[in-house]
Amino acid sequence: MINGVIKAAFAAWAMGSATVLAHSWTDCTKYDPVNRVCLGYPRGYPGRTNPNTNTLYTYLFSGSPASQTMCNPKQQATMNYTSAFPIATVQPGETVYTSWEQNGHLNNAHPTKVDILYYPDASKQFADVTERNTAMVAGTMDFATDANCYNPADPNSVCFGSWTVPTDLVPGNTYHFVWFWYFNQNPAGEWYSTCFDLKVESTSHVVAAKPMAQLLALGAPDLSYALGMTDTILSKIADVTSLGGASSPYSSAEPTSSEAPMSSQAPVSSQAPASSQAPALPMSSAPAESAAPSSYSQAPSPSPAKCIMRPVTN
C-alpha cells in the first residue's frame, strides 16, 4: 500500500518534470553517504513525494538582479521545520555532505559551482541576493560531474559534495546558511538558492571524510528523500560516535546496528569576511508531517534536454 502511494507520487512528479524543465535545490543539507540517509533538511522542504516539489521549491534569480530576496518567500521565510523534515545538528569542524539532483545538468568540462554561504553571527539572517558577495563561504562544490553523481547517465541522479562547518561557530546556537548555485546558462546570469539552518552543538552524528569514489560506490539513498526522518534512520545512526565521543543528538535510543563508529576530519580553512545584517526570523510552529517506514525506489522520469553549459562567470 505504502509503496503504491510513493510510486504514484513520484510518477506525478515525473510528469510535471516533463513539462517544466526542473532546475535544482538541495534536498538534504546533512547527508550521510555511508548509511545513505538524510539527517537534516532545508527550510519548508515538501519532500520528493510531493508532486509539486519543483514548482514549490525552485527559486530563481534571473539576469543578475540588483536586488531580490535571498530566500524563497513562500517556502523559506521562516525556520519552518517539522519532525519529518528536521533541521540538521552539526558541530564545529565537522565534514558535512549536502545533496541535490543534477536535473540534466551534468558538465564534466566546465562544471558549474555551488557555494555554501553563511554568517558567523547567529543573529544574522540572509535578506538579499547581494549578500552572496559579502557573506562568508564555508565551501564550494561542483554541481554535477561524473565524480560526484551516483549515476551520471541519469538526469535525475542524486549528486552531493562536502564542506566543513566553520570552527568559529559557537555550540548552542543556530546559524543561517544558503546553498547557492551559479547555473549561469543565461549569459546575463542565472542562479538558484536554497536556505537552511544548522543547529550547532558540541556533539553530533559525524561521517568520516572519505574519497568521493568510495562513497559513491556504496550506492544511492533509498528512502531518505521520500520519507524524511524515520525510526529506521534513527536506528541506523544511533551507534555512530561524534567528534566529542558522545552519542548522537538525533536519538536517545540504544545502538541497534553493527556499523563501526566514525570520526571526522581536519578543521575548516579560513573564510572571507562578511557583512550585512537582517533581523532574526522566528521559528515556525508548522505541524509535523508523518513519516511511515518503507522502502523507496525513485520512479524514472523523462530525461530533460541537456543544456549547453558555459563556464561560470560571477
C-alpha positions in Angstrom: 0.0 0.0 0.0 2.7 2.5 1.1 4.9 1.5 -1.9 2.0 2.2 -4.2 1.4 5.6 -2.8 5.1 6.5 -3.1 5.3 5.3 -6.7 2.2 7.2 -7.6 3.5 10.4 -6.1 6.8 10.0 -7.9 5.0 9.3 -11.2 3.1 12.6 -10.8 6.3 14.4 -10.0 8.0 12.9 -13.1 5.1 14.0 -15.3 5.5 17.6 -14.0 9.2 17.4 -14.8 8.4 16.6 -18.4 6.6 19.9 -19.0 8.7 22.2 -16.7 12.4 22.0 -17.0 13.4 21.4 -13.4 16.4 23.2 -12.1 17.7 22.4 -8.6 17.7 22.9 -4.9 19.3 21.0 -2.1 17.1 18.1 -0.8 19.4 17.2 2.1 21.5 19.7 4.0 23.2 17.0 6.0 23.5 13.7 4.1 25.1 10.5 5.5 26.5 8.8 2.4 27.6 5.8 4.5 24.2 4.9 5.8 22.6 6.6 2.8 20.1 8.6 4.8 19.3 12.3 5.3 19.8 13.8 8.7 18.7 17.3 8.1 16.7 19.3 5.5 16.3 22.9 4.3 13.5 25.2 5.3 10.0 24.3 4.3 11.1 21.2 2.5 8.0 19.4 1.0 9.6 16.1 0.2 10.1 14.3 -3.1 6.8 12.5 -2.8 5.0 15.9 -3.2 4.2 16.2 -7.0 4.5 20.0 -6.8 8.0 20.0 -5.3 9.6 21.5 -8.4 7.0 24.4 -8.5 7.2 24.9 -4.8 10.9 24.7 -4.3 12.7 26.1 -7.4 13.8 29.6 -6.6 15.4 31.5 -9.5 17.5 34.7 -9.8 17.3 35.6 -13.5 19.5 38.2 -15.2 21.8 39.0 -12.3 19.2 41.1 -10.4 20.4 44.1 -8.5 18.2 43.1 -5.6 15.9 40.1 -4.7 15.0 38.3 -1.6 17.7 35.7 -0.9 15.3 33.0 0.4 12.1 31.7 -1.4 9.5 33.9 0.3 6.8 31.3 0.0 8.7 28.3 1.4 11.7 29.6 3.3 10.8 32.8 5.1 10.9 31.2 8.5 12.5 28.2 10.2 9.6 26.0 9.3 10.9 22.6 10.1 8.9 19.5 11.0 9.5 16.2 12.8 9.6 14.5 9.4 12.0 17.1 7.8 14.0 18.5 10.7 16.9 20.9 11.0 20.3 19.3 11.0 22.6 19.3 14.0 26.4 19.7 13.4 29.5 20.6 15.4 32.4 23.0 14.6 35.0 21.3 12.3 32.7 18.6 11.1 32.6 17.5 7.4 29.1 17.9 6.1 27.8 16.2 2.9 25.0 18.0 1.2 23.0 16.5 -1.7 20.8 17.5 -4.6 19.7 16.2 -8.0 21.5 17.0 -11.2 18.3 17.6 -13.3 20.1 17.0 -16.6 22.9 19.5 -16.0 25.9 17.2 -15.8 29.0 19.0 -17.0 32.5 17.5 -16.8 34.3 20.0 -18.9 33.1 23.2 -17.2 31.2 22.2 -14.0 29.0 24.9 -12.5 29.6 25.7 -8.9 27.6 25.6 -5.6 28.7 27.9 -2.7 27.6 27.3 0.9 27.2 30.8 2.3 26.9 31.7 6.0 27.4 34.4 8.7 29.5 33.6 11.8 27.0 35.7 13.8 23.9 33.6 14.9 21.7 36.8 14.9 22.2 37.4 11.2 19.8 36.2 8.6 20.2 36.5 4.8 17.9 39.1 3.4 19.0 39.9 -0.2 20.8 38.2 -3.0 23.5 40.8 -3.0 24.8 39.2 0.2 26.3 36.4 -1.9 29.2 38.9 -2.3 29.6 39.8 1.3 28.8 36.6 3.2 31.4 34.1 4.2 31.9 30.9 2.1 32.0 27.6 4.1 32.7 25.6 1.0 32.5 25.5 -2.8 31.4 22.3 -4.7 31.0 21.1 -8.3 27.3 20.9 -9.1 27.2 17.8 -11.3 30.1 15.7 -12.7 30.9 12.0 -13.1 32.9 12.4 -9.9 30.1 13.5 -7.6 26.9 11.9 -9.0 25.8 8.4 -8.3 24.6 7.7 -11.9 25.9 10.4 -14.3 23.7 8.9 -17.2 20.5 9.5 -15.2 19.3 13.1 -15.5 17.7 12.8 -12.1 20.7 11.3 -10.3 21.4 12.3 -6.8 24.7 14.3 -6.6 26.5 15.5 -3.5 29.5 17.4 -2.2 31.3 18.0 1.1 32.2 21.1 3.0 33.4 21.9 6.6 31.4 23.5 9.4 33.4 26.6 10.3 35.3 26.3 13.6 34.2 29.8 14.7 30.6 28.8 15.2 29.6 28.5 18.8 27.8 25.4 20.2 24.3 26.1 21.5 23.4 28.5 18.6 21.6 28.1 15.3 23.1 29.7 12.2 21.6 30.6 8.8 23.1 29.2 5.6 22.4 29.4 1.9 23.0 26.7 -0.8 23.7 29.0 -3.8 24.1 27.5 -7.3 25.7 29.6 -10.1 24.0 27.9 -13.0 24.6 30.8 -15.5 23.2 29.2 -18.6 21.8 32.6 -19.3 24.7 34.9 -20.2 23.1 37.6 -18.2 23.2 35.5 -15.1 21.1 32.6 -13.7 21.3 31.5 -10.1 19.3 29.4 -7.6 19.2 29.3 -3.8 18.0 27.1 -1.0 18.0 28.5 2.5 18.6 26.3 5.6 19.8 26.5 9.2 22.2 24.4 11.2 21.9 23.8 14.9 25.5 23.8 16.3 26.3 21.6 19.3 29.4 20.2 20.9 28.5 16.7 19.7 26.7 15.4 16.6 26.5 12.4 14.2 29.7 12.6 12.2 30.6 10.9 9.0 34.3 10.5 8.4 35.7 12.3 5.4 36.4 9.7 2.6 37.3 9.9 -1.1 34.2 10.6 -3.1 34.7 7.5 -5.3 34.5 5.3 -2.2 31.2 7.0 -1.0 29.6 6.8 -4.5 30.4 3.1 -4.6 28.2 2.5 -1.6 25.2 3.3 -3.6 22.5 6.0 -3.8 20.0 6.7 -1.0 16.9 4.5 -0.9 14.4 6.2 1.4 15.7 9.4 2.9 14.1 11.9 0.4 10.8 10.1 0.2 10.0 9.7 3.8 12.0 12.1 5.8 13.2 11.2 9.3 12.0 7.8 10.4 12.7 5.3 13.3 14.6 3.3 10.7 17.0 6.1 10.1 17.4 6.9 13.8 18.3 3.3 14.5 20.9 3.3 11.8 22.7 6.3 13.3 22.2 5.7 17.0 25.6 3.9 17.5 27.7 6.3 15.4 30.1 8.4 17.6 30.8 12.1 17.3 33.9 14.2 17.4 33.4 14.6 21.1 32.9 10.9 21.7 29.3 11.3 22.8 26.1 9.7 21.5 24.2 11.2 18.5 21.8 14.0 19.5 19.3 12.7 16.9 18.3 9.8 19.1 18.5 8.6 22.7 17.9 5.0 21.6 20.4 2.3 22.4 22.7 1.2 19.5 20.8 -1.1 17.2 23.2 -1.6 14.2 26.7 -3.1 14.0 28.3 -0.4 11.9 31.7 0.8 13.1 32.0 4.2 14.8 33.3 7.1 12.6 35.3 10.2 13.2 35.7 13.5 11.5 38.5 15.2 9.6 40.7 18.2 9.7 39.4 21.6 10.8 38.0 24.2 8.4 40.1 26.5 6.3 39.9 30.3 6.5 36.9 32.1 5.1 36.3 35.6 3.6 34.9 38.4 5.8 31.2 39.0 6.0 28.9 42.0 6.3 25.2 42.9 6.2 22.7 42.2 8.9 19.0 41.3 9.0 16.8 40.6 12.0 16.5 37.0 13.1 13.5 35.2 11.9 11.0 33.3 14.2 10.8 29.6 14.5 7.5 28.4 12.8 5.0 26.3 14.6 4.2 24.3 11.4 2.6 20.9 12.2 4.7 17.9 12.0 4.5 15.7 8.9 4.0 12.0 9.3 6.7 9.6 8.1 5.9 5.9 7.6 8.8 3.4 7.3 9.0 1.9 3.8 11.5 1.0 1.1 11.8 3.6 -1.7 13.0 3.5 -5.2 12.8 6.6 -7.4 10.4 6.3 -10.3 12.1 7.1 -13.7 11.3 10.4 -15.2 11.6 11.7 -18.8 15.1 13.0 -19.5 15.1 16.8 -19.8 17.1 18.3 -22.6 20.8 18.6 -21.8 22.0 22.2 -21.5 25.0 23.5 -23.3 26.9 24.8 -20.3 29.2 27.8 -20.1 31.9 28.4 -17.6 30.7 30.2 -14.5 31.3 34.0 -14.7 30.5 35.5 -11.4 
